[in-house]
Amino acid sequence: MSFDWEEFLDSYIQTVGELKIKLRGVRKQYLKKGVYSPIEFVTGRVKRRESILKKARMRGYTRDNLTEMEDIAGVRIMVQFVEDIWDVLELLRKRNDFKIIEERDYINNQKASGYRSYHVIIQYPIDTIDGFKVINAEIQIRTLAMNFWATIEHSLNYKYGGLIPEDVKLRLSNAAREAASLDVEMSSIREEIQEAQLLFDSPQARADFKKEHGEEDELW
């Protein structure tokens, strides 16, 4: 009997969709109150079939225990400052619509490659026409600088099949240090940046922009 991938992945697609709506809603609540949101934006994806099979072969998953894989459903929360990561983490810990089962701190415990991020593994309950299910999902929290570096590393790993040449690895390592340095510098002027952004997002600023340009920018 063939494996029905579409049916299997439907629950993960639903999970990612619901989590994105909820977490984006958190950001909107902050902005409506006129206060700084630690969440900059939220993205999500469901692992492709090929990626699932590759990881299953590497980690020994079978059809019988494939639901134990933790990152088939993945959501990424982007923040501006390292400090925001801990604020978002507290928000997640206080929620009662899912259960955190594991946390992995790759910021204070940076990977040898230079990778930095904070991973939260959750169990998320969903209702389907076939009944109640609990789905494993991974939420990653990272700064824009961390994400830029991680995206480049991911692309290079794909290009070289996981065997990145040593000279490129060295450059990546140097870039990781620069990205970490950028996060430190941005944190040093965090208050000034936040004040400027709140001022720019104010109703008066929007009105001034519309008056000057004739229409509102898509950022509004």
N, C-alpha and C positions, 0 to 999 in steps of 0.2 A: 504494500500500500504506500503510495507516494505521500510525501509530507506536504501539507497545505500551508505554504509560507504566507500567503495572503491572510488567511484566517489567524495564523499564529501571531503575525505582526500587528494585526488590528488593535489588540489591547495595548500594545506599546505606543502606537500612533495616538490612541485616545489619551493615554497617560501624558505624553509629551504635550499634546494640545491643551489639556486641562491645566498642567503645571505652568505653561507659558502664560495662559490667561490670568491665572491667579497671581503669579509673581509680577507680571506687568501691572496688574491691578494695585499691587502694593506701591509701586513707583507712583502711580497716578494719585493715590491717597496722600502721599507726601507732598506732591506738587500742588494738589488742591488746597492743602493747608498752608502753602507758601513757605515750606521748609525744605531743606536740602534732602534729597533722596540718596541713600547709599547705593541704590541700584541705578546703574546708568542705562543698561538695556539687557534684554533677555533673548536668548536664541535656544533652539532645540533641534534635535534630530533623532531619527531611529536608525540604528546601524543597518547598513546594507547586508543583504543575504550573503554576499561574498565575504564581507568582513566578519560576520558571525561564524561562518564555516571555518575561516582561517583561525580565528581565536579558539573555536571548539576543538580543532585538531591540535593546537598548541597546548591547551589546558585540559584536554581530556573530557570535554563535555560530549554528551550523547543526546539523542532525541528525548530520552527519558528524563534528563536533568538540565535541559537547555534553559529552562525558566530560572535556573539558579544563576545564570550569567547576570552580572550586576549592571552592565552598561549598554544593554541593547537599546534602552530608552535613556537619552542623555539630554540634560538641560544645562546651559551655561549662563551664569549671571556675571555680567561685566560691571566692574566698578572703576572709579577713577583713581582712588588712593588705596594703599595697602590697609590703612586703618578701616576703610569701608568693608573690607573682607570680614573683619571680626564683628562689625555691626550686622552685616547680612547673616552671618553665622548664627548670631543670637536670635535674629528674626526667625530663622529656620527651626532652631531648637524649641521655640515657643509655640510653633504651630501644632495643631491637633488633627490636621487632615492627612498627615502621613507620619510614619515612624522612622526615625533615624536609627540605622542598625550599625553603621560604622562611619568613622571619619578618618581621613588621611591628609595629614598636614605636610605638603610638599613645599611649603614656604619656609618654615623654620627647619625643615628637613629636606632641603633641596636635593633633587636627584643629581647623580654624577654628571649627567648630560647638561645640566643647567636649567632643567625644567622646574618651573615654580607654579603652583596652583593649590587650591584647597578643594578636596573631593569629599562629598557627603553622599553616602549610600543610603537610600531610603526604600521603604516598602510603602507603595501607594495603592490605596483601595479604589477600585472602579466598579461601577455597575454596568452590566451588559445584559442583552436580552437572554443570554444563557446563564445569567446569575452573577453573583459577587465574585470578584477576583482580587488578588493582591499581586501587584507587579513590582519587581525590582527596578530601580532607576538610579541614575547617578546625576548629582548636581555638582557642577564645577563652579568655583568662584575664583575669579582672577582679575587682575588689573588689565588695562588696555596694553600696557607694555609687555606683561606676561603673555597675553594672548597673541600679540604680534610675533614674539619669539617662538611660541609653541606652534603657531600656524606654519611658520617657515620650516621648523624642524620636522613637522609632520610631512610636509611636501617633499623635503629632502629624503626622509626615510622611505617614502613611497617611490621616489625616483631611483634610489640605490638599493631597494629591496631590504632595507634595514641595515645595510653595510655601508654607512657613510664614510668616504675617504678621510684619512687622518687629518689632512690639511684643512678640509672643510669642517671637520669636528672641532679643530682648534679655533677656527673663525667663529663657529657657533658658540663655543665656550666664551670667547671674548665678547661676543654680542650679548650673551646671557648676563655677563657682569655689567655691561653698559645698560642693559634694560633694568637691572636691579638698581643701578646708580640713578637712573632716571626716576624710578619710583621714590627713591630717597629724596631727591631734589624736589619732586612735585609735592611730597609730604611736607617739606620745609616751608612751602608757601600755600599750604592747603586752605587756611582760613581766608586768605586774600582771594584765592580762586573761587571758593564757595560763595563769598560775598558778591563777587563780580557776576557769577552765574545767576544768582538769585535776583540781582538787579536787572540783568539782561532779560530774564524770564518774567519780569513784572508786567502787569497790564499796561502801565504807562509806556514801557519800552516797546511793547507790541504795537501800541497805538502810534508811537513815533515812527516805528519802522513802516507801518502801513501808510502813514501820511507821506513819508519820504519816497517810498517805492511804488505806491499805488495798489499794492496787494501784499498779502502776507507770505512770508517765506514758508517752504514746506516743513521747516523745523517746528513751526508753531502747531 
